[in-house]
Amino acid sequence: MNELVLPNDTNVFGNLMGGRLMYWMDIAAAMAAGKHCNSPSMTASVDNLSFKNPIKLGNIVHIEAKVTRAFTTSMEIHLKVWGEDSLHQYKYESNEAYFTFVALDPNGKPRSVVPVIPETEDEKAHFEGALRRRQLRLILGGKMKPTDANELKAFFATSNP
Ligand SMILES: CC(C)(COP(=O)(O)OP(=O)(O)OC[C@H]1O[C@@H](n2cnc3c(N)ncnc32)[C@H](O)[C@@H]1OP(=O)(O)O)[C@@H](O)C(=O)NCCC(=O)NCCS
């Protein structure tokens, strides 16, 4: 997804407002989720977002959204954002984040989604890490007890010699 940063999108420093970028990221993630599950879906959570580089007025915003893994009714979407100064012809990284979307049936209830089959090395790495990230966000969201997070426990057990 591409957007042009116009004056109404900026803060007092002449940079893209974080809230506007999150809005665009949410739309890009919704499109990726909708394409994967072929039904309407809802934002369930957004993992931590930090802004590395501001995107300037008049620059182009590129957002790439990919479904990394599907669980029962939820999907993890990885977003990468770049700014582009098309006059001087360079691109710079702005931020990245993981969003979780839940597919909904016509009654607004969660519905099951088809799995993701990762192919490239990058897709496989995101797919593998998705279980741990899911457990962490469910713990932070009060939906899982830390004692039940087996993937996370195994990860920390092998990471700490
Ligand atoms: C997201 C929502 C549909 C989940 O419904 P729910 O009744 O809690 O359903 P469940 O507990 O059965 O969870 C459904 C799925 O959502 C996931 N989920 C729920 N809360 C989550 C959270 N905080 N983070 C990540 N995933 C979450 C569950 O893990 C489950 O995934 P799975 O089926 O793949 O295992 C519901 O909480 C909701 O409608 N929230 C408001 C969403 C919204 O308004 N978004 C717009 C932003 S304002």
The ligand as a MOL file (V3000), in Angstrom:
LIG
                    3D

  0  0  0     0  0            999 V3000
M  V30 BEGIN CTAB
M  V30 COUNTS 48 50 0 0 0
M  V30 BEGIN ATOM
M  V30 1 C -10.9010 -9.7940 18.9100 0
M  V30 2 C -12.1880 -10.4300 19.3830 0
M  V30 3 C -13.0890 -10.6850 18.1480 0
M  V30 4 C -11.8580 -11.7770 20.0230 0
M  V30 5 O -13.0660 -12.3130 20.4500 0
M  V30 6 P -13.1690 -13.2360 21.7620 0
M  V30 7 O -14.5890 -13.4050 22.0900 0
M  V30 8 O -12.2170 -12.7440 22.7820 0
M  V30 9 O -12.7730 -14.6150 21.1680 0
M  V30 10 P -11.7630 -15.6980 21.6800 0
M  V30 11 O -11.3210 -15.5490 23.0910 0
M  V30 12 O -12.3990 -16.9800 21.2630 0
M  V30 13 O -10.5010 -15.4240 20.7600 0
M  V30 14 C -10.5880 -15.5090 19.3480 0
M  V30 15 C -9.2090 -15.3930 18.8130 0
M  V30 16 O -8.7100 -14.0870 19.1160 0
M  V30 17 C -7.4300 -14.2160 19.7200 0
M  V30 18 N -7.2610 -13.1020 20.6230 0
M  V30 19 C -8.1100 -12.6550 21.5440 0
M  V30 20 N -7.5760 -11.6210 22.1940 0
M  V30 21 C -6.3530 -11.4100 21.6710 0
M  V30 22 C -5.3060 -10.4930 21.9310 0
M  V30 23 N -5.4120 -9.5550 22.8640 0
M  V30 24 N -4.1850 -10.5700 21.1810 0
M  V30 25 C -4.0590 -11.5100 20.2300 0
M  V30 26 N -5.0240 -12.4120 19.9320 0
M  V30 27 C -6.1540 -12.3650 20.6570 0
M  V30 28 C -7.4850 -15.5460 20.4510 0
M  V30 29 O -6.1760 -16.0300 20.6890 0
M  V30 30 C -8.2400 -16.3900 19.4570 0
M  V30 31 O -7.3450 -16.8080 18.4260 0
M  V30 32 P -7.3400 -18.3540 17.9100 0
M  V30 33 O -8.7670 -18.7370 17.6290 0
M  V30 34 O -6.5340 -18.3110 16.6600 0
M  V30 35 O -6.7410 -19.1600 19.0030 0
M  V30 36 C -12.9610 -9.5610 20.4160 0
M  V30 37 O -12.1580 -9.4360 21.5880 0
M  V30 38 C -13.2890 -8.2100 19.8900 0
M  V30 39 O -14.2570 -8.0380 19.1500 0
M  V30 40 N -12.5100 -7.1820 20.2780 0
M  V30 41 C -12.6940 -5.8410 19.7700 0
M  V30 42 C -11.9310 -5.6870 18.4680 0
M  V30 43 C -12.0550 -4.3070 17.8960 0
M  V30 44 O -12.9930 -3.5800 18.1500 0
M  V30 45 N -11.0890 -3.9470 17.0560 0
M  V30 46 C -11.0510 -2.6700 16.4170 0
M  V30 47 C -10.1230 -1.7690 17.1360 0
M  V30 48 S -10.9910 -0.5510 17.9980 0
M  V30 END ATOM
M  V30 BEGIN BOND
M  V30 1 1 1 2
M  V30 2 1 2 3
M  V30 3 1 2 4
M  V30 4 1 2 36
M  V30 5 1 4 5
M  V30 6 1 5 6
M  V30 7 2 6 7
M  V30 8 1 6 8
M  V30 9 1 6 9
M  V30 10 1 9 10
M  V30 11 2 10 11
M  V30 12 1 10 12
M  V30 13 1 10 13
M  V30 14 1 13 14
M  V30 15 1 14 15
M  V30 16 1 15 16
M  V30 17 1 15 30
M  V30 18 1 16 17
M  V30 19 1 17 18
M  V30 20 1 17 28
M  V30 21 1 18 19
M  V30 22 1 18 27
M  V30 23 2 19 20
M  V30 24 1 20 21
M  V30 25 1 21 22
M  V30 26 2 21 27
M  V30 27 1 22 23
M  V30 28 2 22 24
M  V30 29 1 24 25
M  V30 30 2 25 26
M  V30 31 1 26 27
M  V30 32 1 28 29
M  V30 33 1 28 30
M  V30 34 1 30 31
M  V30 35 1 31 32
M  V30 36 2 32 33
M  V30 37 1 32 34
M  V30 38 1 32 35
M  V30 39 1 36 37
M  V30 40 1 36 38
M  V30 41 2 38 39
M  V30 42 1 38 40
M  V30 43 1 40 41
M  V30 44 1 41 42
M  V30 45 1 42 43
M  V30 46 2 43 44
M  V30 47 1 43 45
M  V30 48 1 45 46
M  V30 49 1 46 47
M  V30 50 1 47 48
M  V30 END BOND
M  V30 END CTAB
M  END
